Amino acid sequence: MMKDLFILGILSTLYSMAVCNEMMADEKFELPCLIEANLTEADFKKFRSNGLKANEANANIKCMAKCLMEKREVLKKGVFDPEKVYADLIRLPELKGLEDQIKEAINICKTEKGANDCDTAFKITMCLREFKSRNI
């Protein structure tokens, strides 16, 4: 059980680094989402660096997560697309041979639902990050 959680943590971290950081580094996504979510760059940096606890998140941060996930096409009309996330992850060379563990990690967080689309996106993001904080 602990080994599985450790693997899920690594997968979550790699996904966050590979996909989320790619998302955030791409100004064509970051700036429009900052504007759409009415979020300050300082608050976004705190969120991006995992310096924000779930209970500290306001609606702006939650909607920033939604916007970024929609731009990357992993969230559509409030529905998380596990197949898209899986396809993104299996392309990473460092995850070769871990396909079963990737599926398991995605399946754990894909059912997260919030009060609205922003809340759902934030809950999925925090679910993935939770593995990282528990295991690394």
Secondary structure, DSSP 8 states (H G I E B T S, - for coil): -HHHHHHHHHHHHHHIIIIIHHHHH-HHHHHHHHHHHT--HHHHHHHHTT---GGG--HHHHHHHHHHHHHTTSEETTEE-HHHHHHHHHTSGGGTT-HHHHHHHHHHHTT---SSHHHHHHHHHHHHHHHHHHH-
